[in-house]
Amino acid sequence: MTHVTHRTYSTHWIHGPLAGPEDVNVVFFRGMSLDALTRGLLSIRHIPLAYAKGAEGEWGLVMHDMFGWDEDDHDRPDYRPLCRDGGELAVFTTEPCVAKAHGPDFDYYRAGRYVCGISFENLSGGVGEQPDLLTPALTAARLIGPHAEYEREDREERTVQAISAFFSLPDPDFSLI
């Protein structure tokens, strides 16, 4: 009898939180209302697909198509105006380009400023006003630095976990959506 092993593939939400559209941005928000964020997304032509309200002072969640509703709108959304009144946005672009096999990325905005961003393909190459903001969390998770574990297959999931822990983001249950 031949023994067959099956490779287990990750089903973590960073690899497609919604059944259906692949190009989804997962936006955690705090310090602003769901209504204000929804109106802001609509003003920049992005339709919210799902949401979860956060309690006062806690993170809420909105998911929207990465691309705008205009046929030619393939630009990244500018979230700065959406949080300029003191809000915070932690944005995961889950599959920036599935066809070209680009990995996810993350951006953090606060009070209308682009604080930091990273591509999951180059975790040590942060951008924004504080490009090294996530460096301690990513180093502690052994994603960058002298003790980094580059060969592990769960790198993207570990990156999400490190970022989520750093910002105290809730662990969403997408099975209910």
C-alpha positions in Angstrom: 0.0 0.0 0.0 1.3 3.4 -0.9 1.2 6.2 1.6 0.0 9.5 0.2 0.7 12.8 1.9 -1.3 15.9 1.3 0.2 19.3 1.5 -1.9 21.6 3.7 -2.4 25.1 2.3 -3.1 28.0 4.5 -6.6 29.3 4.8 -5.6 32.4 6.7 -7.7 35.5 5.8 -4.7 37.3 4.2 -5.1 35.0 1.3 -8.7 36.0 0.4 -11.0 37.0 3.3 -14.2 36.9 1.1 -15.5 34.2 -1.1 -15.7 35.9 -4.5 -13.5 39.0 -5.2 -9.8 38.3 -4.8 -8.6 41.9 -4.7 -9.9 43.0 -1.3 -8.6 45.5 1.1 -9.2 44.8 4.8 -9.3 48.1 6.7 -9.3 48.2 10.4 -10.4 51.6 11.7 -10.4 53.4 15.1 -11.3 56.9 16.3 -13.9 57.4 13.6 -17.4 56.1 12.9 -18.3 53.4 10.5 -20.6 55.8 8.8 -17.7 58.3 8.2 -15.4 55.6 6.8 -18.2 54.3 4.6 -18.9 57.8 3.2 -15.2 58.4 2.7 -14.8 55.1 0.8 -17.7 55.9 -1.4 -16.3 59.4 -2.0 -13.2 57.8 -3.5 -15.3 55.3 -5.4 -14.7 52.2 -3.4 -17.7 50.1 -2.4 -17.6 48.5 1.1 -18.3 44.8 0.9 -18.5 43.9 4.5 -18.0 45.5 7.9 -17.9 44.9 11.7 -18.3 47.7 14.1 -15.8 48.1 16.9 -16.9 49.2 20.4 -15.9 52.7 21.5 -12.2 53.1 21.3 -11.7 49.6 19.7 -10.9 48.7 16.1 -13.7 48.1 13.6 -13.4 46.5 10.2 -14.4 47.3 6.7 -13.6 45.3 3.5 -13.8 46.8 0.1 -12.7 46.0 -3.5 -9.1 47.1 -4.0 -10.1 48.8 -7.3 -12.5 51.6 -7.7 -15.8 51.2 -9.5 -14.6 53.1 -12.5 -13.4 50.7 -15.2 -10.0 52.4 -15.4 -9.4 53.0 -11.7 -6.5 50.7 -10.8 -4.8 53.2 -8.5 -4.3 52.5 -4.8 -6.8 54.3 -2.7 -5.6 57.5 -0.9 -6.8 56.9 2.7 -5.3 60.0 4.2 -8.4 62.2 3.7 -10.6 59.5 5.3 -8.9 59.7 8.7 -7.8 63.3 8.8 -10.1 64.1 11.8 -8.0 62.0 14.2 -8.9 58.5 13.0 -6.5 55.6 12.5 -6.5 53.1 9.6 -4.6 49.8 9.4 -5.0 48.6 5.9 -4.1 45.1 4.5 -4.1 44.7 0.8 -4.6 41.0 0.6 -3.7 40.2 -3.0 -2.3 43.3 -4.7 -1.9 41.5 -8.0 -2.9 37.8 -8.0 -2.1 37.4 -11.7 1.4 38.6 -11.2 1.8 36.8 -7.9 2.7 39.9 -5.8 2.3 39.4 -2.1 0.1 41.4 0.3 1.1 44.7 1.8 0.2 46.8 4.8 -0.3 50.5 5.4 -0.9 52.5 8.6 -2.5 56.0 8.6 -3.2 58.3 11.5 -4.8 61.7 11.6 -4.6 62.1 7.8 -0.9 61.1 7.6 0.7 58.1 6.0 2.7 56.8 9.0 4.2 53.6 7.6 3.8 50.9 5.0 5.5 47.6 4.1 5.3 45.1 1.3 5.2 41.5 2.5 7.8 40.8 -0.2 10.3 43.2 1.5 9.6 43.5 5.2 12.7 45.4 5.9 11.9 48.1 3.3 9.4 50.2 5.1 8.1 53.5 3.8 6.2 56.5 5.1 6.9 59.1 7.9 8.0 56.3 10.3 9.3 53.6 8.0 10.9 51.6 10.8 7.8 51.6 13.1 7.2 47.9 12.7 10.8 46.9 12.8 10.8 45.8 16.5 7.6 43.7 16.0 8.9 42.0 12.8 12.3 41.4 14.4 10.8 39.8 17.5 8.6 37.6 15.2 11.8 36.5 13.4 10.6 37.9 10.1 13.6 40.2 9.7 17.0 40.6 11.3 19.8 38.3 12.2 17.6 35.5 13.5 15.0 35.7 10.7 13.4 32.4 9.6 13.1 33.1 5.9 12.3 29.6 4.7 9.1 29.0 6.7 6.0 28.7 4.5 3.8 30.6 7.0 5.7 33.9 6.5 2.7 36.0 5.4 0.5 34.7 8.2 3.2 35.4 10.7 3.6 38.9 9.3 -0.1 39.5 9.8 0.1 38.2 13.4 3.1 40.4 14.2 1.4 43.5 12.8 -1.9 42.7 14.4 -0.2 42.2 17.8 1.7 45.5 17.4 -1.5 47.5 16.8 -3.7 45.3 19.0 -5.9 44.5 16.0 -8.7 42.1 16.6 -8.6 38.6 15.0 -11.6 38.8 12.7 -13.8 35.8 12.1 -14.4 35.8 8.4 -16.4 32.6 8.5 -19.5 34.6 9.5 -19.3 36.7 6.3 
